[in-house]
Amino acid sequence: MSNSHFLQKLHAIRAFVFDVDGVFTNNQLLATESGELLRSFNAKDGFAVKVAIERGYQVCIITGGNASSVYKRLSLLGIQHVYSKVENKLEVLQKFLKESNLQAEQALFMGDDIPDYKAMQYCGIACCPNDAVPEIQKISAYIANNKGGKACVREVIEMVLKVQDKWFKF
């Protein structure tokens, strides 16, 4: 895809769809004595999500996981569309787009592993962290400079908002 075609596609984006583990987090899970799995989130990602929501974008999370701590973190950011324990991400994505009155071309999906593959192919723009598995990198129109959990979410949100002149001006 040419650079001008890619930038043109960024102008159409109205929704951001993200996986959690390996995108918002670095894919590491710390197991506590009680069996709870702890994840680390990047505050820069959280800031960008809040800005996107304030600017009128839909933000959707589609994850195979089901941790209450993850749901709490995402809810604190103002994300209203959080789908967990998902086996068929494409089906859930299509439902989200229909309910939000959006076309696939208006959605950017950032995933990092095989369960994200079909949903990423369906969206207008597929993106991934730079440590995503090779199969996901191969179908991504944009591979972030940052790794999962290291502000790759911020990177794609900021890129879209800047192209659409909705990021901060200094």
C-alpha positions as CSV (number, residue, x, y, z in Angstrom):
1,M,0.0,0.0,0.0
2,S,1.4,3.4,-1.0
3,N,2.0,6.0,1.7
4,S,-0.6,8.4,0.2
5,H,-3.2,5.6,0.1
6,F,-2.4,4.6,3.7
7,L,-2.8,8.3,4.9
8,Q,-6.1,8.5,2.9
9,K,-7.4,5.5,4.8
10,L,-6.5,7.1,8.1
11,H,-8.9,9.9,7.3
12,A,-11.8,7.5,7.3
13,I,-11.1,6.1,10.8
14,R,-13.8,6.6,13.4
15,A,-13.2,3.6,15.6
16,F,-10.3,2.0,17.3
17,V,-10.5,-1.7,18.1
18,F,-7.8,-3.4,20.3
19,D,-6.8,-6.7,21.7
20,V,-5.5,-6.5,25.3
21,D,-2.6,-9.0,25.9
22,G,0.3,-8.1,23.7
23,V,-1.2,-4.8,22.7
24,F,-2.1,-2.9,25.8
25,T,0.3,-5.1,27.8
26,N,3.7,-6.7,27.1
27,N,2.2,-10.2,27.1
28,Q,3.8,-11.0,30.4
29,L,1.5,-12.4,33.1
30,L,2.6,-12.4,36.8
31,A,0.9,-15.1,38.8
32,T,0.2,-14.2,42.5
33,E,0.0,-16.7,45.3
34,S,-3.8,-16.5,45.1
35,G,-3.7,-17.4,41.4
36,E,-4.6,-13.9,40.1
37,L,-2.8,-12.9,36.9
38,L,-1.3,-9.4,37.0
39,R,-0.7,-7.3,33.9
40,S,1.1,-4.0,33.4
41,F,-0.5,-1.2,31.3
42,N,1.2,1.9,29.9
43,A,-0.2,5.2,31.1
44,K,0.6,6.8,27.7
45,D,-1.8,4.4,26.0
46,G,-4.5,5.3,28.6
47,F,-4.1,9.0,27.9
48,A,-4.4,8.5,24.2
49,V,-7.6,6.4,24.6
50,K,-9.1,9.1,26.8
51,V,-8.3,11.8,24.1
52,A,-9.8,9.6,21.3
53,I,-13.0,9.2,23.3
54,E,-13.2,12.9,24.1
55,R,-12.8,13.6,20.4
56,G,-15.7,11.4,19.5
57,Y,-14.1,8.2,18.4
58,Q,-15.5,4.8,19.4
59,V,-13.0,2.6,21.2
60,C,-13.7,-1.1,21.4
61,I,-11.8,-3.9,23.2
62,I,-12.1,-7.5,22.0
63,T,-10.1,-10.0,24.1
64,G,-10.0,-13.7,24.8
65,G,-9.2,-13.0,28.4
66,N,-11.6,-12.3,31.3
67,A,-9.7,-10.6,34.1
68,S,-11.8,-8.2,36.3
69,S,-8.7,-6.0,36.8
70,V,-8.4,-5.5,33.0
71,Y,-12.1,-4.6,32.8
72,K,-11.7,-2.1,35.7
73,R,-8.7,-0.4,34.0
74,L,-10.5,-0.1,30.6
75,S,-13.6,1.2,32.2
76,L,-11.7,3.9,34.1
77,L,-10.4,5.1,30.7
78,G,-14.1,5.5,29.5
79,I,-14.1,2.5,27.1
80,Q,-17.8,1.4,26.9
81,H,-17.3,-1.5,24.4
82,V,-15.4,-4.2,26.2
83,Y,-15.9,-7.8,25.0
84,S,-14.1,-10.5,27.0
85,K,-13.8,-14.3,26.8
86,V,-14.3,-13.9,23.0
87,E,-13.5,-16.9,20.8
88,N,-14.7,-15.5,17.5
89,K,-13.3,-11.9,17.3
90,L,-14.6,-11.3,13.8
91,E,-18.2,-12.0,14.8
92,V,-17.9,-9.7,17.8
93,L,-16.3,-7.0,15.6
94,Q,-19.1,-7.2,13.1
95,K,-21.7,-6.9,15.9
96,F,-19.8,-3.8,17.4
97,L,-19.7,-2.1,14.0
98,K,-23.3,-2.7,13.3
99,E,-24.4,-1.5,16.7
100,S,-22.2,1.6,16.3
101,N,-23.4,2.3,12.8
102,L,-19.9,2.1,11.4
103,Q,-18.5,0.5,8.2
104,A,-15.4,-1.8,8.4
105,E,-13.4,0.8,6.5
106,Q,-13.9,3.2,9.4
107,A,-12.2,0.9,12.0
108,L,-8.6,0.4,12.8
109,F,-7.8,-2.9,14.5
110,M,-4.6,-3.5,16.4
111,G,-3.8,-7.1,17.3
112,D,-0.7,-9.2,17.9
113,D,-1.5,-12.9,17.5
114,I,-3.4,-15.5,15.6
115,P,-6.8,-15.0,17.3
116,D,-6.9,-11.4,15.9
117,Y,-6.1,-12.4,12.3
118,K,-9.6,-12.6,10.7
119,A,-10.9,-9.5,12.5
120,M,-7.9,-7.5,11.5
121,Q,-8.4,-8.5,7.8
122,Y,-12.0,-7.3,8.0
123,C,-11.2,-3.8,9.2
124,G,-10.2,-0.8,7.1
125,I,-6.7,-0.7,8.7
126,A,-4.9,-3.6,10.4
127,C,-2.0,-2.6,12.7
128,C,0.2,-4.4,15.2
129,P,2.9,-3.8,17.7
130,N,6.4,-4.5,16.4
131,D,6.7,-7.7,18.4
132,A,3.5,-9.2,17.0
133,V,3.8,-12.7,15.5
134,P,5.0,-12.9,11.8
135,E,1.5,-13.9,10.5
136,I,0.0,-10.7,12.0
137,Q,2.8,-8.5,10.8
138,K,2.3,-9.8,7.3
139,I,-1.3,-8.6,7.1
140,S,-0.7,-5.3,8.9
141,A,-0.8,-2.1,6.9
142,Y,1.2,-0.5,9.8
143,I,3.6,-2.1,12.2
144,A,4.1,0.2,15.2
145,N,7.6,1.4,16.2
146,N,6.7,0.3,19.7
147,K,6.2,-3.1,21.3
148,G,3.0,-4.3,23.0
149,G,2.7,-2.6,26.4
150,K,5.2,0.1,25.4
151,A,2.7,2.8,24.0
152,C,1.9,1.2,20.6
153,V,-1.8,2.0,21.3
154,R,-0.8,5.7,21.8
155,E,1.2,5.5,18.6
156,V,-1.7,4.5,16.3
157,I,-4.2,6.8,18.0
158,E,-1.9,9.8,17.8
159,M,-1.1,9.0,14.2
160,V,-4.8,9.0,13.2
161,L,-5.7,12.1,15.2
162,K,-2.8,14.0,13.8
163,V,-3.8,13.1,10.2
164,Q,-7.3,14.2,11.0
165,D,-6.1,17.4,12.7
166,K,-7.7,16.3,16.1
167,W,-4.5,16.0,18.1
168,F,-3.1,18.8,20.2
169,K,-1.7,21.9,18.6
170,F,1.3,23.7,20.1
